[in-house]
Amino acid sequence: MSDFLLEIGLEEVPARMIAWAQHELLKRVELLLSRERLVDRTGSLVWTNEGLPPGLHDGLSLNGAQVAKSFSTPRRLTVLFKDVVLKLDDAKERVEGPPVSAAYKDGKPTPAAEAFAKKVGASVGELLTVEKPKGKYLCAYVERKGRTANEILAAELPKEVLGVSWPKNMYWRAGKPERFVRPIRWVVALMDSEVIPLTIAGIAAGRLSRGHRVLHGEGAVTISSASEYKETLRKAFVIADVSERRHIIRKALDAAARTLPGARWREDAALVETVVHLTEWPTVILGGFEREYLELPEEVLVTVMRDHQKYFAVEDAEGKLAPHFLAVLNTQVDAEGAALIRHGNARVLRARFKDARFFWDFDQKTPLRERVNDLHSVTFHKDYGSYWKKTQANLGIANDIVDLIQVKGSTVDRGALHAATELAKTDLTAELVKEFTELQGIIGGLYARVQGLGETVAQAIYWQYSPASIGDPIPPSVEGQILGIADRLQTIGVMFSRGLEPTGSKDPFALRRAANGIVKILAESDLALTITELIGSVPELVNAVENAGLESRLRDFFRERVQFWLRDVRGFRYDVVNAVLGNIEYGRVQLGWNDVRDAIKRAQDITAKLGSADFIAISAAFKRIKNILRQAEERGYALGNWADIRADEAKSLRSAIQSLADGVAKLREQRRYGEALALIATLRPAVDTFFDKVMVLDPDEKLRGANLALISGILDNFSSIADFSEIVTA
C-alpha cells in the first residue's frame, strides 16, 4: 500500500471557482481508484468537509481514519490518497458476447460468433453460454494480467483531470484540444517517492512544484514523497490546506482587531471564503480612514470595502462601524512594508469613498419620484421592453396579491405598497447604483428614507431583493414581502412566456433563484397565499392563445422548487417529500405543494410519526391498496357499492372508516396533522384483518366491486394529508 499524490499547477485561478473544482477533482480521482480496484473501500465511508462550503467535500475517511484529502491554492489543485494498491493481481474475468440467437444460424457460427472468439483469443467451440433475463448470450473467461497502479493512472488520470468542469474554460496551446480554466504549468504525480509517468496537456509529471510566487520566487520546489507534500510546500511559503488558511486568517483578523479597544471585525463568512482562495501565505494588516466618511450609510461603506477592495469592516463595542478596515495580504512584510501597504490601501479606499459621497450628493438633486419616467430608457429585456413596463406589471400583480390577502383577513398599507412598487426600480437611474451595482434596491430604500417617503416605503424598497439566497432573511414587512414576490413572479412569467425557462443546469436569468425566493417568503411569512393564486396573477396568462401551456409549465416549475425547499433546504426524507407533494384533492383544491407552509407542517408531522409501527403498517397498506386498484383498472374491473360487502371483516373495516372519517376531516381542517395521523393509524387492525381474510379481487363481480369500493374509500377519506403509499416502509 502506498500514498498517491497528484498536484496540478496553474496560472492563478479566480477565487470563486476553486472550491468546486477541488471537490470535483477529489470525487473524480476517488471514483477512478475505486473503479480500477486500486483502493479498498470496504467499511464505513464518510466524505469529510473541513475546508469547503456546505455540500462540497475535501476528504474521505474509512472506518474513522482519513484515506483521502484534497488541497488548493490559487495556483494549484491537489489530491492525496493513502493505501493505494501498487499492482493488481492476475484475474480471470468473464467477458460477454453477442446473443446466442445472433451467434448461430442453422446451427453454424455466424461472423458475430467468430469475431467474439477472436476478441477473447479462443475458438468458437470453446465459447460458453450464460443465461440472462433477456435470453442466452455467449461468454468466455479471459485471463487478465494485473496492471500496476502507475500504468492505470498514466492511462486514465489525464482524462479525469481535464474533465473537471469550470464556469469558463480557455485554450492555451495552439492547435491542441485541451481546455481548462487556466493554463496548466506543472504536474506533480507521485506514488510514495516514485514519479508516475503520465502527461497532462503536454506537461510531463515530475516531482517539481512551485512555492509562493513572491516569498519563494520562481525556483522549483522538490517534493520528495507524497507524505511530505504539505510540509515541503510550507517551507516554500505555501499553506496548501484550505481549512488551515481559514484558521490562520480568522486568528489574524481577531488579533488585529484587538489592537483597537472594544473593536471587532464584522463577521463576513463569504468574504472569508474569498480571501482564503486568494491567498497562499495569508497575513492581515489594520488600516484606517477619516471619520468624516462615516456620514455615508454603512451599507455604502461596507460594500466599497467588501466588494471592491476585499477589506473587512471593523465595528466598535456597540456594533457601529468604526473608521478602520482589515486587509488580508498574500505575503509577509516587515513593519516598514506594512506601513507602505497600509498607506496605499487607505489611499485607494479614500478615493472610492469620495466617489461614493459625490454620487450620493449628486443623486439627491433628482428625487425618486422624478425618476419614474426615466425607466422608459432602462431596458429590462430586449424582447419585453423597459423597466417602466415591468413596474406597471409589478403594480398589477401587487394589487392582485393585496386583494387576495385582504379577503382572507390580512392587512396591508396599500398606499405605501403602491408607492414602493412604483419607485422600486428608480434607483437604476442613480449614479451611485451605476457605480456600485451591488447596492441596487438598498440605495433606493436609503434614498426613500432621506427623501421623506416614509419608513414603510423605504423598508419595502430596501428589502425587495431579499432573499437573494437560501440563507438570507425575508423582508421584515408585509409590503416588502409582497413587492419581492410580485417582482420575482413578473420576471418568471415574462421569461417563461418567451420560452426562456431554465433547462438542465442552465438558468441564465436566475429564475430558479427567483422562485426559491418566493417559496422562502411564503414559507417564513404570514402571507395567506397559495402558489396557484400567485400564478393566476401572471399578466401573460391573459393571452391564453399566445401562451398556451404557460400555466401548466409554471405549476410544474414551482412544484419542483417546493420539492427542492422541502428536501434540500428543510432536509425532509425524499419519500416524505414525495408523499406530501402528491396531487391530493381536498375540497376540490390540490393541496400537495400549493400551500407551502401547509406542506412544511404536514412533512414535519409525518416525519414525527415515521418510527410508529402502526403508521408504517398503514403506509404499507396504502401502497397495497393503490396497487390493487391499479390492477383492477388495467383489467377493466369497475368499482361497485360498498353496501354490497358480505364478509364480517369487510363490514368491520367499513365501520372503522365511517367512524373515523369525520374526525380526521376536522383535524385536517384545523391542520392538526399529528393527531389526524394518529387517528388514521388506528385503522391498522381492521385493515390487517381485512387483507388477511378477504380476497379483494373476488371472482364474483358484484362482491369484487364492493371490495374495490371499500378500499377506494380508504384512499378517499384518509389521503387528504399525504399520499402514504409513497412512504418507504422496508
N, C-alpha and C positions, 0 to 999 in steps of 0.2 A: 504494500500500500504506500502511496506517495502523495505529496502535495502538488497540486497543479495550479499554476499562476498564469493569467493572461492579462496583459495591460495594453490598451490601445491608446497611443499618444496622438494628440490632435492639436490643431490650432485652437485658440480659445473659443469655447462653446458658449452660446447665450445661457445665462443662468437659469431661465425658465424652462429650458429643455433638458437639463441634466438629470433631474431626479427620475423622470420616467424612463430615460434611456438606461440609467444604472439598473433600475428594476427589470427592464426588459432583457438586458444582456444577461443578468443573473438567471432569469427564467429560461432563456433560450439555451444557455450552456448546461443548466441542470437537466433540461429535457433531453439534450443531446447525450449527456453522460448516462442518463437513466436508460434511454432508448438503446444505447450500444452496450449496456450492461457493464459499464466501467465503474459504476458505484452501486453499492448495496443499500437499498432504501427500505429494508425490512425493519419495521418497528414504528415508533411514534414520530411522525414527521410534523414539524411546526415551522412555518415561514415566520421569520422574525423581522422586526421593524424598529430599529433604534435610531436610524438616521434619515428616514424619508417620510414624506407626508402620509396621512392615513390612506390605506388601500394599496400602497406600494411596499415592496419588500427589499431588504438589504442583506438578508442572510437566511440560513436554513439550519435548523437543529434536528438531530436524530437521537431519540431516547435521552433528551436533555443535554446532549453535547453538540456544540456548533460544528457543522460539517461544511458549511459554505458561507462566504462573506463577500460582499461587494464594496468597492470604494469608488470615489470620484473626486475630481477637482475640475476646474475649468479647462485643464489641458489633458485629462485622462479619464478613461473608464477602465475599471479593473475588477476581476473576479478571482477569488482564491478558493479552491476546493481541497478538502482533506480526504484521505483514504481512497484514492483513485487506484483502480486496478491497473497494473503495468502491462499485463498481457492476458488475453482471453484464452481459455483452454480450447483445445480442438473439440469440435462438437458435431454430432450428426443431426442434421435438420431435415424436416420433411418439406419438400417443395411440391406444390400442387400445380397441376397442368390443366389441359382442356377437359371438358365433359367427355365421358365415355361415348356418348351419342355422336360427338363430333370427331372422336379419335378413331372410330372404326366405322366402316361402311361395308355391309355384306360380309362381316367377319374379317375384313382386311384392314390393316392400319392405314389411316389417311396421312397426308402431309403434316397435319397438325400433330399427330402422334409421333411421327418421325422427327419433327422439329423439336418437340419437347424432349425426346430421348437424347437427341444430340446436345441439347442445352445442359442436361444433367449428367452427360457422359455415360450413358447406359444404352443397352439395346432395347428395342421395343418390347421384347419378350420379358425383360427384367422389370418393366414398369408394373406398379401396383395400382389398385383402385381403392378409393375411400368413399364412404357413404356420407353425403352431406344433405341438409334439408332440401336442397334443390335437385338432388339426384346424385349419381355416381360420377366421380372425377378420377382422372389419372393422377398418380403421385409417385414420388421417388424419394429415397433417403440419400442425402448427399453429405459427404464428409466436408466440413468446413474447417479449414486451418485457422486456429486462433490468431487474430491480428494483435499487434501491440497497440497500446493507447496512443502512442505517438503517430502511428500510421493512420489510425481512425481520426484523430484530431487534425492532422495535417490535411486530410481529405475533406472533413466536414465542417471544421470550425470557421473557415473563411466565409462560408455561406451564411452561417448563423450571425456572425458579426455584421456583415453587410446587409443582413435582413432586418436589423434594428430599425424601427420606424421613427421618423423625425417629422415635425411640422413642416420643415423646409429642408431640402437637400440641394447639393451642388455637385457639378462635375469639376474635377481639378486636374485630370490627366487627359491631355488632348487625344481624341480618338479612342478613349477607353470607356467602358460601360459603367464603371463603378460610380455610385452616387452616395454621398454621405453628408452629414451636416456641415462638416469642415474637413479639410484635407487631413488624411492620416499621415503622420510624420515618423512614427516609430512603433514597433510592436515588440513586446516582451512576452515570450511564451516559454515557460519552464516546467519541467516535471522534476520536482526536487531541484537539483542543480544542473540538470541536463536541458539544453536548448531543444525545443520541439521544432523540427524542420518544416515550418509552414510559411506561407506567403499570403499576405492580405493586401489587396490593391497595389501590388507591385513592391510591397515592403516586406523583406525577409525578416522573420522573427529572430531575435537575439536576446541578450541579457542587458542591453544598454538602454536605460531610461533617461529621463531629464529631471533636473531639480527645479527649484524656483528660478524663474527667468532672470530676476534681478539679484537676489541674495546669493544664489549659487552660480549664476551665469549659464552660458550655453554648453558648457562641458558635459560630457556624458556621465551618468551615474550607473555604476555596475551593480546589478542585482545578482548576488552570488547564488542565492537559493530562494525558492518560493516562500519559505517560512521567514526569511529575513526582510521581506519586502517593506513592511511598514517602517521598521526602524532604519533601514537604509535610506528611505526617502526622507525620514525625519532629519537625518544628518545633512540632507540637501535642502532643508528648509521647506519641506512639503508635508503637511498633515493630511494624509490620504483618507482617513476615516471621517466621514461626514458628521457623525454624532460627536466625535471628539472636537471637531472645529466648532460645532454649535456650542458645546460646553465652554470652550475657550472664549468664544465671543460673548456669551452671556456673562461669564465671570468678569471679563474685561469691562463690559458695559456697567456692571454693578460697581466695580472698583472705581471707574472714572466718575460715575455719578456721585459716589460717596464723598468725593473731594469737595462737593458743594453741600453745605449744611442743610439737612432736611430734603435734599433733592433726590429724585429717582428718574430713571429713564422710562419713557412712556412705552408700555408693552405693545409690541407690534410683531406678532408671530410671522406674518407674511414677509415683512422686511428682514427679519432674522433669517428666514429661509433664503431670501435673495442674496444677502451678503455671504451666507455660508457657501453658496455656489459661485460666488465671485472671487473667492479667496483661496489661497493655498497655505499662507502663513499669516493668519489674521492678528492684527493689533488694533487698539482703539485709542483715539485722541479726543479730548474735550475742547470745544471751541465756544465762542460766544458772539453775540450781535447786540446792537443797540436796542435799548428798551423802547425807543420810540416806535419800533416796528410792531410791538405788542398791541398797538392800537388797531391793527388789522385783525379780522376774525381769526380765531385759532385754526379753523378749517383751511384757510388760505395758507397760513404759515406752515402748518404741518404738511400740507400737500406739497408745497415747494421743497421742504426739507426731505420728505419721504420719497416722492415720485420723481423729482428732478435731480436730487443730489444723493439719494440713498443715505440720508442722515437720520438719526434717531432724535426725536424731540425729547426735551427734558422738562419735567414739571416739578413744582415746589411741593411742600408738605400738604398744601390744601388742594393739590391736583390741578393748579393753574399753570399755564405754560410759562416757562422760565426763559430768559434770553440766552439760552445755551443750546448747543447741539453736540451730538456724539457721532463721529465718523469712524467707520471700520476700514482700516487700511489693509492692503495686501502686501505688506512689507514690514520691516523692523527698522526703526530710526532712533537716533540719539536725541538728546534734548534740543540741540540746535536744529536738527532736521524736523522734529515735531513742531517746533515754533514756526518754521517756514511753511510747513503743510497747513498748520492751523490758520496762519495768516492768509494763505491762498484760498483755503476753503471758505473762510469768513468773507473774503472779498467777493467771491463768486456768489455766495448766499445773499450778501448785501445787495448785489446788483439785481438778483431775482426778486428780492423783497421790494426794491424800488420800483421795478416794473409792475409788480402786483399792486402797490399803492397808487401808482399813476393810473392804472386801468380801473381800479376801484373808484377813484375820484372822477375819472372821465365818464364812467358808465352812469353815475348818478345824474348827469345832465339830461339823460333821456329816461324817464321813469318807465317801469314795465308796461304800464297801460298804453303808453305811446309806442310801444314796440310791437303790438299785436299785428298791425298791418305789415310790418317788416317781415313777418313769417311767410308772406307770399313769395318772397325771394329765396327762402331756405328750402331746399328740396328734401323731402322725406324719402321718396323713391321715384326713380325716373318714370316708371310705368303707372304711378299713382298720382303724384303731384307734390304739393308743398306741405310744410308743417302747419300752415294756416288751415288747409283742408283736413289734415289729421286732427287738428284741435277741434274743428267743428264736429267731426265724427266722435271724438272723445267726449264732447259735451252731450251728444245724443245718448251714448252708452251710459254715461254717469247719471243722466236723468232717468233712464230706464231702471238703473240699479236702485236709485233713491225711491222710485215708485214701488219697486218690489219689496224693499225692506220696510217701508212705511206701512204697507199693507199688513206686514207681519208684526207691527208694533214697535219697530225700531225708530229712533230719531236721528236726524242729521241736519246740520245747518246748510240748507240748500243754497243759500246766497253765497256763503263762504266757499262751498264746493264749486259753484259755478265760476266764481272769480279765480279760484286756484286752478281749475281746469283750463280756463281761458288764457291764463298767464303762465301756465306751467312750462311752455317751451320758449317763452320770450327771451330767456337768458342765453339762448343760442345766438342771439344777435349782439350779446355783450362782449366787449373786448377782453374782459377777464376770462371768460369761458373759452374764447378763441385761443387764448394763450395757455390756459390750464384746463384742457378739456375734461380732465378727471372730475372737475368741480361742477359739471352740468347738473342742474337741479338744486344742488346745495347753494350755489351762488344765487339762483332765482329766489330761494327761500330767504336768504340773508338780505337780498335787496328788498323783498316784500316787507320784511320786518322794519328796515330803516326807512322805508318809504311810507310807513304807517298804514299798511293794508290789513293789519290785524294778525294776531298770533295764529289763529286758526288757518288763515290763508297761507301764512308763511310756513307753518309746520307741514301742511299738505304738500306744498311745492318742494320743500326741503327734502321730504322723505319719499318722493314719488318713485324713485328708482330702487328703493329698498323693499324687499331683499334682493340684492344683486347675486347672492349665492345662498346656498342652503344654510350656512351658519349665520347669516345676517339677521338682525331683528326686523320685524314687520313695522310699518308706520304706526305710531302710537295713537293717532286719531282716526275716527271713522272716516272723516273726509279724506285723509291721506290714503287710507286703505282703498276707498272707492276710486280715487284718482289713479292709484297704482294698478288696480285691476282693469279699469277702463282703458288706460294707455296700453297695457300689455295685450288685452283682448283685441283692441283695434289693430294692433300690429300683426297679431296672429291671423286675424280674419283677412286682412289685406294680402298677406303673403300666401295664405292657403288658396285664396280666390284666384291667384295668379300662378298657381302651380309651383310655388316656391317653398313647399313644406320640407322639413328635414328628410333626408334619405340616408340610411345606413349611419355612418359616422360623420356625415357632412351636415352641418347646420349653420350655414353662413350668416343667417340673420338671428342666431341665438334664440330661436323660437322655443326650444325645449327649456332653456333657462327662463324665458318669459312665462311659460306655462307653469314651471316649478314655482315661480314667484306667486302666481295666482293661487296655486294649491296651498302653498305655505300660509298665505294670508287667510284663506278660507279655514285652514286647519287651526290657526292660532288666534283668530279674531272672534268677535261675537256676531259677525255679519250673518244674518239668516238668509243665505243664498245657496242655491244648488248650481252645479256646473251647467245643467241643461238650461236653467233660466238665463245664465250668462251667455251661453251660446246663442240663445234666441235674440240677444241684443246686438249681435254682429250685423252691421249695416249691409254687408254684402249678401246676406240671406234674403234681402228684399227681392233681388233679381233671381228668382228660383230657376228660370230657364237658363240664363247665362252661367249660373253657378250650381248646376245640378250636381248633387252628391256632396256638396260642401259641408252641410250639416253632419252627415254621416262621417266624413273624414275628420271633422273637428271632434266629434264624440269619441272616435277611436283614438285620436291623438291625446285627448285629455284623460281617457281611461288608462292609457299607457303611463301618463305622468302620475296619476293617483297610485297606480301599481308601483311605480318607482318610489314614490313617497313612503308607502307602507312598508315595502320590502327593504329598500336600500337606506332610507333615512331613519325610519322608525324601527327597523330591524325585525319585523314580524316574519315568522316562518313562511316559506313560499306557499305551502298548502293552506295555511290560514288566510293568506292574501288571496289565493285563488277562490277560496270559499266565500270570503267577504265580497269579492268583486263579481261573483256570479250574477247574471242578469235576473235578479229576483223581482217579481212583480208583487207589489203590495199596495193595495188601494189604487191600482192602475198606474202607479209610478214606479219606475225601476230604481231601486234603492241600492243596488250593488256598489256603485262607485260615485253616484251622483252627488250625494251629500258627504263631503269629506270628513267633517267632524263625526258624523254618524258612523262612517266606515271605520274610523280610528277606534271609536268606542266599542264597536262590535268586535274588531280584531283584538282589542285588549281583553274583553270578557271571554272570548273564545280561547285565547292563549291561557287565561287563568284556569280554564276547565280541561286543558289537554291531558292532565295527569289522571283525570277521573275515569275509572273503569267503565262506568255506565255511559259516559259521554263517548268514549272510544267505541263501545259496542253499538250505540245508536248511530254513530257516524258510519260504521261498517254496514249497518242495516240500511241506511240511506243509499249507500253505494250499491248494495244488492237490489234495492227497490228500483233504482234507476236502470240497472242492467236488465232486470226482468221486464220493465215497461218498454225498454228499447227492443228487446227480443220480441215482445208481443206486437209492437208496431211493425217490425220487419216481417212478421208472419201474418200480418193483417188481422190480428185479434182486436176486437173492439172492447172498450170499457162498458160494463153493464151498470147495474144498480146495486149498491152495497146492501140494499134491503133484502136482496135475494141470497145472502150468505147463509150457510147451514151449520157449519162446524161451530161447536161451542167456543173453540179457541179464536175463531174469526169474530164471533159475537163479542167476546171479551175485549178483543182489540178495538172493535168499533166503539164499545162503551168507553174505553180509555181515551180514545181520540175525542169523542164528544164531550167528555168531562173536562179535558184539558184545553181544548181549543180556545175557548173564550178567555181563560186565564192567561194563556200565552199571548193572545192578541192584545190584551190590555197591557201586559208588561211590555210588549213590543212597542205599543203606542207611547208608553211612558219612558221608553229607552232604558228600561231596567233589564238589560240583556243577561246579566249574570243569573238573576232569578228565573228568567224565562228559560235559559239553558238548563238550569237545574230541574225545572218542571218538565221539560221535554225529555230529560234523561230518565224520568220515572216511567216512561213508556217501555223501557227495556224489557221487563219481564213479559209483558203482553206480546211484544214484537218477537222475542226469542221463542216463546211458546208457539206462536202462530207459524213461524217458519219451520219449527221442528215437527209440527203435527199436520200442517195443511199443505197440499200440493197446489200451488198458486195457479199454474197453467193446467188446470184440470181438463180432461178430455170433454167433459160436459160443457158446452158453450155458455150456457146461462150461468153456471157456477163459476166458470173461469172469468167471465165478465164481471161478476160480483166481486171476486177476489182481487182482480185488477183495479176495480174501482176503490176497493178498501185501501190497498197500498198506495194508490194515487192520492187518496185522501190524506195520507200521512204527509206526503210532499206538499199538498195544497195548504194544509193547516200549520205546518211546522217548518217551512223553508223561508219564512219571512225575515230571518236573521242572517242566514248564510246557507250556502249550498254545502251541507255537511258531507256529501259524498266526496268532496274534494280533500277532506282531511285524511292524511296518511295514518293508517292505524297499525301497520305492521312495523 
